[in-house]
Amino acid sequence: HVQLVESGGNSMQAGGSLKPSCVTSGYISSDYCMAWFRQAPGKERERVAQIDAQGRTMYADSVKGRFSISRDDAKSTMYLQMNSLKSEDTALYYCATGPMFADWGQGTQVTVS
């Protein structure tokens, strides 16, 4: 049974930092690209960052220079270091992995005021 569980979301003031994590279970996540997506109310889902099995990363323009994605395959865990948070970063953050990002977590809420 494949499972992804996000944690670490919180309510923060602008300029603060958070580091949510995503723990996977049920298969060898190290084979796959992993990504963080976010969705704010009334907005389309956005891919925030991704990291492939070789550690190569990509970021949305809106978070470049502020967010950093990483993975620890020994712990089956992915992280998103979020710095210099802005109100527009407020959203439900999801992690996804597996073939064609078929597997998703339930999300963790980040609120920036």
N, C-alpha and C positions, 0 to 999 in steps of 0.2 A: 504494500500500500504506500503510494507516494504521498509525502506530506511536506509542506513548507510552512514554517511558522515565523512570522515577523514579530519583533518586539523592539522597544526602545523609543517609540514615538512619545511626544510630550507637547505641552504648551510652553512656548518660549517667547521672550521678548526679541524684537529685531536686533540683529547683531550677535546673537548667541550661537551656540553650537549644539549639535546632537549627533549621535552615532547609532542609528538603528541597525539591527542585525536580522539575519534570515537564516534559520537552521533548516536543512533539508534532511529527509530520511526516506528510505524505501528504494533508493538506487544510488549508483555511483555518480554523484553530481559533478565530479571532476571532469567527466567526459564532455560536459555541455557548457555552452555560454550561459552566463547568469546575468540578470538585469534587474534594475529597479525601475518601476513605473510609478506614476502618480496621477491622481485624478481629483480635481477640485470640483465642487458643486457647480453644475452648469457648464463645465468645460470638458473638452475631449481628453481622453487618457493620453499621457505623454510619457515617452521613454526617457528617463532621466539619465541613466548611465548603464553601461554594460561592460562585462569583462569576460573574455573568452578563456578557453582551457589553457592557453599559453600565457595568460596574464595581460593580454593587450586590452586596452580600455578605450571607450568612446563616451562622450558626454554631450548632452543637449547644450546648445549655446547659452541657454538661460542659467546654467549652473557651472559652466566652465570657470575654473579658477577658484571656485568656492566649495565644490563637492569632490569627494574622492572615493572611488569604489575599490574594494579589495575583497579577497577571498582567502579562506584558510581551508583547503580541501581535507586536511587531516581532521578538522573539526566539522566538516560539512557545513560551513558557515560562510556567509557573505555579509559584508558590512558596507555602510554608506556614511562616511564622515561628512557631515554637513556643517560648514562654517559660514559666518557672515550671513545668517539667515535673514530673509526678507519676508514681508507679509505675503508676497505672491508665491512663496514656497508652501503656504498652507494648503494641505491636501491629504488624502489618504494614500499612503505609500505602500505599494505592493512589490514583492519579489516574484520573479518568474524564472523558470529554467526548463530543461528537458528539450526534446526534439520540437523545433518550431515554437518554443516557449509554450508548450502545452500544459505545463503545470504551474499553478499559482497559489500564493498564500492568501490569507484572509485580509491582510492589510493592517497597517499601524498608522494612527492618526498623528499628524504633525500640524500644530497650530502656532502661527507666528503673529504676534501683535505688536 
